[in-house]
Every structure is written in structure tokens, then in C-alpha cells.
Amino acid sequence: MGKSTLAARIVLAASVVAGVSYIWSWGLPLSEAASLAWKGAGVGLLAVYAALRARGLDGWLIAAVMAFGALGDVLLGAAGLVVGAVAFLIGHLIAIGLYWRNRRAVVTTSQRLLAIALVPATVIIAYLLPADRAGAPGVALYAFGLALMAAFAWISRFPRYRVGLGGLMFVASDLLIFAREGALAGAAWIGLAIWGLYYFGQMLICVGVTGALARR
């Protein structure tokens, strides 16, 4: 095992530790800066992992996707929902470009139908969820980029049950965020569901893409 491979594996393990342990931090008397740093560490270390494994443009693109995800994690708390959503949306657009460059040569009818149906379904659900109706159009706009990312991930040539599934988990996590502001406000389980779906969705995407690129 080369030094770079070993370093990448150590960083990936550190990411999992940071991502899982962040849940425990919720009950600790931490400063806002410490809490945000802990929150950003999980996906931030995935960006480092992807960068350590990058050997070409696609490798650097997935590293950028993870980096903007980590930036969004921090900005949500430091600068508000809109600024954080912009960082995530930039990451989604980069991911769409990556998946389009690596689209699957042959897509079955069922796979194509799921990808097509995912976009309007996600946008409509996202629009209906927020209790603050004034913000619903902005939520729907963000959801459009999110859903496109997941749809392109599903029909890319990357492993579907890692990258495609990870994209769907990301969609589910964000829909729960919107629901937390409305119908599911105050639900005890929702914070754990949002973070678990988000972090492990991002991890599946990162590991799936980097692994596929390495095998080429």
C-alpha cells in the first residue's frame, strides 16, 4: 500500500468518526465556532480524501463537490439558510457536470423513468412542505438543482447503489429539512434522520465516484 493510499484511508476513517460523533456534540456546551467546525469536518474530510485520490479532472470535480458540501454545512449555521443553500447548489451544479461527463451508455426504461420522475416530484414536494409560503419558491428552485443532481447520479456510469443511492439520500435529507419547518416541526427523530441521510449519502457518493475512477 502506497503512502498516498494509506493517507487517504486514514482521512476517510477520520471523516466517518467526525460525521458519526457530530451527533453526540448536540448535547455538549460548545461554542458556535466549535460546533460548526465539528459539523463541517465530516464532509470536509471527504473532500480531502477525494483530493488525495484525484488523478484527473473527474477526481478533482468530486473533491470540489464535497468541498462545497462542507462549506454549505458551515454557512447554514454561520450565515443563514440562503447562503448555505447557495454553496450546496454550486456543489450540485458541479456534480451534475461530473455525472454528465460520465453518463451511462445504456439506460434502461425503468432507470430513465425514475430519473425523469424524480425532478418534478422533488420540486413539488419541496414547494408544498415549508410553513412559510413566502419562501416556498426559493425552496423549489433549490430543490430543482438538488433533484437534477440525484437524477444524473442515478443514470451515470458510477455504481448506482453507491452514487445513485447517495444522491437519493441527499434528496430525502433536504426534504426532511423543509418538513421540519412545517408539518414535522418538533419531531424528536428528525434531526438524526436529516444528518444520517445527509452524511452517509455524501460518503456513498464520494467513495463510489473515487472507487470507480481508481478502477479505470
FENNORHU-V683687 format. One record per residue. N is the residue number from 0. SS is DSSP state (2 for helix, 1 for strand, 0 for the rest). PSI is psi as a letter, one per 30 degrees, with the letter a starting at -180 (999 if undefined). D_LAST is the distance of its C-alpha to the last C-alpha in Angstrom with 1 decimal. Layout:
n & ss & psi & d_last
N & SS & PSI & D_LAST
N & SS & PSI & D_LAST
This chain:
n & ss & psi & d_last
0 & 0 & k & 18.1
1 & 0 & l & 17.9
2 & 2 & e & 20.3
3 & 2 & e & 17.8
4 & 2 & e & 16.0
5 & 2 & e & 19.6
6 & 2 & e & 20.7
7 & 2 & e & 18.0
8 & 2 & e & 19.1
9 & 2 & e & 22.7
10 & 2 & e & 22.3
11 & 2 & e & 20.7
12 & 2 & e & 23.6
13 & 2 & e & 26.0
14 & 2 & e & 24.8
15 & 2 & e & 25.5
16 & 2 & e & 28.9
17 & 2 & e & 29.7
18 & 2 & e & 28.7
19 & 2 & e & 30.7
20 & 2 & f & 33.6
21 & 0 & e & 34.1
22 & 0 & e & 35.9
23 & 2 & f & 38.5
24 & 2 & f & 39.2
25 & 2 & f & 40.8
26 & 2 & g & 44.0
27 & 0 & k & 44.2
28 & 0 & i & 46.5
29 & 0 & l & 43.9
30 & 0 & l & 44.4
31 & 2 & e & 42.5
32 & 2 & e & 40.4
33 & 2 & e & 39.4
34 & 2 & e & 38.6
35 & 2 & e & 36.4
36 & 2 & e & 34.6
37 & 2 & e & 34.0
38 & 2 & e & 32.8
39 & 2 & f & 30.3
40 & 2 & e & 29.0
41 & 2 & e & 26.8
42 & 2 & f & 24.5
43 & 2 & e & 25.2
44 & 2 & f & 23.6
45 & 2 & e & 20.5
46 & 2 & e & 20.3
47 & 2 & e & 20.7
48 & 2 & e & 18.0
49 & 2 & e & 15.5
50 & 2 & e & 16.8
51 & 2 & f & 16.4
52 & 2 & f & 12.7
53 & 0 & k & 12.3
54 & 0 & g & 10.7
55 & 0 & a & 11.4
56 & 2 & e & 13.5
57 & 2 & e & 11.7
58 & 2 & e & 11.8
59 & 2 & f & 15.4
60 & 2 & e & 16.2
61 & 2 & e & 15.6
62 & 2 & e & 17.6
63 & 2 & e & 20.2
64 & 2 & e & 20.4
65 & 2 & e & 21.2
66 & 2 & e & 23.6
67 & 2 & f & 25.5
68 & 2 & e & 25.7
69 & 2 & e & 27.2
70 & 2 & e & 29.5
71 & 2 & e & 30.6
72 & 2 & e & 31.4
73 & 2 & e & 33.7
74 & 2 & f & 35.3
75 & 2 & e & 36.3
76 & 2 & e & 38.7
77 & 2 & e & 39.5
78 & 0 & f & 40.0
79 & 0 & l & 40.3
80 & 2 & e & 38.5
81 & 2 & e & 38.2
82 & 2 & e & 36.7
83 & 2 & e & 34.2
84 & 2 & e & 33.3
85 & 2 & e & 32.7
86 & 2 & e & 30.1
87 & 2 & e & 28.3
88 & 2 & e & 28.6
89 & 2 & e & 26.9
90 & 2 & e & 24.0
91 & 2 & e & 24.0
92 & 2 & e & 24.0
93 & 2 & e & 21.1
94 & 2 & e & 19.1
95 & 2 & e & 20.3
96 & 2 & e & 19.0
97 & 2 & e & 15.5
98 & 2 & e & 15.6
99 & 2 & e & 17.3
100 & 2 & f & 14.6
101 & 0 & h & 12.2
102 & 1 & l & 14.9
103 & 0 & k & 14.8
104 & 0 & e & 15.9
105 & 0 & k & 18.4
106 & 0 & k & 20.3
107 & 0 & l & 23.2
108 & 2 & e & 26.6
109 & 2 & e & 26.9
110 & 2 & e & 23.6
111 & 2 & e & 24.9
112 & 2 & e & 28.3
113 & 2 & e & 27.2
114 & 2 & e & 25.3
115 & 2 & e & 28.4
116 & 2 & f & 31.0
117 & 2 & e & 29.3
118 & 2 & e & 30.2
119 & 2 & e & 34.0
120 & 2 & e & 34.4
121 & 2 & e & 33.0
122 & 2 & e & 35.0
123 & 2 & e & 38.2
124 & 2 & e & 38.0
125 & 2 & e & 37.3
126 & 2 & e & 40.2
127 & 2 & f & 42.6
128 & 2 & e & 41.8
129 & 0 & k & 43.2
130 & 0 & e & 46.9
131 & 0 & j & 47.3
132 & 2 & f & 47.3
133 & 2 & e & 47.4
134 & 2 & f & 43.9
135 & 2 & e & 42.5
136 & 2 & e & 41.5
137 & 2 & e & 39.4
138 & 2 & e & 37.8
139 & 2 & e & 37.0
140 & 2 & e & 35.5
141 & 2 & e & 33.2
142 & 2 & f & 32.3
143 & 2 & e & 31.4
144 & 2 & e & 28.6
145 & 2 & e & 27.6
146 & 2 & e & 27.6
147 & 2 & e & 25.6
148 & 2 & e & 22.8
149 & 2 & e & 22.9
150 & 2 & e & 23.1
151 & 2 & e & 20.2
152 & 2 & e & 18.1
153 & 2 & e & 19.4
154 & 0 & g & 18.4
155 & 1 & l & 14.9
156 & 0 & g & 11.8
157 & 0 & l & 11.2
158 & 0 & k & 13.0
159 & 2 & e & 16.5
160 & 2 & g & 18.4
161 & 2 & d & 16.9
162 & 2 & e & 16.3
163 & 2 & e & 18.9
164 & 2 & e & 21.3
165 & 2 & e & 21.0
166 & 2 & e & 22.1
167 & 2 & e & 24.9
168 & 2 & e & 26.0
169 & 2 & e & 26.2
170 & 2 & e & 28.4
171 & 2 & e & 30.6
172 & 2 & e & 31.1
173 & 2 & e & 32.3
174 & 2 & e & 34.5
175 & 2 & e & 36.1
176 & 2 & e & 36.8
177 & 2 & e & 38.6
178 & 2 & f & 40.5
179 & 2 & f & 41.5
180 & 0 & f & 43.5
181 & 0 & c & 45.3
182 & 0 & e & 45.7
183 & 0 & g & 44.0
184 & 0 & k & 45.7
185 & 0 & f & 46.7
186 & 0 & k & 44.6
187 & 0 & e & 44.1
188 & 0 & f & 40.7
189 & 2 & e & 39.0
190 & 2 & e & 38.0
191 & 2 & e & 36.1
192 & 2 & e & 34.4
193 & 2 & e & 33.4
194 & 2 & e & 31.9
195 & 2 & e & 30.2
196 & 2 & e & 28.5
197 & 2 & e & 27.5
198 & 2 & e & 26.2
199 & 2 & f & 24.3
200 & 2 & e & 23.0
201 & 2 & e & 21.6
202 & 2 & e & 20.1
203 & 2 & e & 18.4
204 & 2 & e & 17.0
205 & 2 & e & 15.8
206 & 2 & e & 14.4
207 & 2 & e & 12.7
208 & 2 & e & 11.0
209 & 2 & e & 10.1
210 & 2 & e & 8.9
211 & 2 & e & 6.6
212 & 2 & e & 5.3
213 & 2 & e & 5.4
214 & 2 & f & 3.8
215 & 0 & 999 & 0.0
